[in-house]
Amino acid sequence: MSRSLKKGPYVDPRVMKKIEGKKPDQAGVIKTWSRACQIAPEMVGFKFGVHNGRTHVEVLVSEDMVGHRLGEFSVTRKFLRHGGKMQKELEAKKKEAELNAAKSAKEATTAATGAKK
């Protein structure tokens, strides 16, 4: 649900205070826990370290991000992989193909060095 026009966008005053009077190239990474803070045009060019619950994810603010929230660019969940029998079969085939490629490359190099002697 959007915020009312009367109130305006929510921009955390602590974040604005941190960038006040600084230039984007000299500021470095600005750490923040305020994921709900909307990105204002004054923030363009700054690097923010947005907390995702465990670490601070570095986010470089561009013009396209204005109006979005800082938390949108700091993912809180880590995708590992889909499981299941089919996935295991695909991984086994991939590993077997890599081993075959390594063996053929090794044989080619030994054959090439053997031909030189």
PyMOL commands that set and color helices and strands:
alter all, ss='L'
color gray80, all
select helices_A, chain A and resi 13-19+24-27+41-43+63-65+70-73+85-116
alter helices_A, ss='H'
color red, helices_A
select strands_A, chain A and resi 29-32+47-51+56-60
alter strands_A, ss='S'
color yellow, strands_A
deselect
rebuild
show_as cartoon
